[in-house]
């Protein structure tokens, strides 16, 4: 969530500031926010959390599959305009998609001075946090098939290779073409047929 830079935030150290005043100015970023799971073995990822807000925040990290994840900092305090790294370990197991939820609340001294030393208190209050998601994605079932298809070569006849060479499509004779070359030929044929449709001999 980002506020308009032209809007000056209130002074968050003054008495009278409320949580409702502060929440619209809460601004954070997490990188990376998407991670592609590469196999069944244990994987470790460092996520950088940056607090862009004009006040400190408290953070709570939750996982959709708690037994699969080991999180170095489940609850933390992050000062204004500062950043920290959170180490996430995905335990070995089946390759499935998961999600981490990062909950954020403003931590303003005049409102909640005890949150800094004990961030867990913040998330047992009625205040609704800002939530950002980090996704751990399993490869699509067809990914390996598509990769194999893209690496494949397709044999073509000598006559066809000669026609392509004479037309300037290939610089030399070829016995096979890859998927990219096949796509180029397919597009060339499609454009040519639009200009000169094949007529039936009947």
C-alpha positions, 0 to 999 in steps of 0.5 A: 500500500502506498500513499500519494507523495503529494499528501504530507503524512501527519506527525505520528509522534504527537498525541491524538494520532489514531490507528485509523490515521496511520494505516493509510500511510503504511507502506512496505515491500517484500522481495522476492514475493514469488519463489519457484520451488525447484525440487523435493529437497530442503530449500532456503530463501531470504526475503527482504522486508523494507518498511517505507512508512513514516513510522515503525511497524510490527510484522507477523509471518504465517504460512499455509503449511506451518510444518513445511516452513521454518521461519527465522523471525515470525514476529518482529519490529521494523523501524521506519525507513529500514529493512531486514532479511527473513530466512525461510526454509522450506522443508523437504517434501512433495512439490506443492504450491504454498503461501506466506502471509506477512501481517503489518501494523503501525507501531507508534509509541504514543499508541502502543509503546509495548508493541516494540518489545513484544510484537505478538501483542499487536496481533491479538488486538482488534486492529485489522493488519495490512497483509502482503502475500509471498507465493511459493509456486510449484512448477506447472505439470506441463512445464517439463513437456513444454521444455522438451518440446522447445528443445526438440528438432523436426526433420524436413525433406531435402526438397523442402529445405531447398525451397526454404534456402532459395526463398531466403528463409534459411541461409543453408540447407537443413535436415531439421528445424527447431521449434522457433524456426517452425513457428517462423515458418508457420507464421510465414505460411499463414501470412502467405495464405491470407494473401493468396488462398489455396484454391480447390482444383475441383 
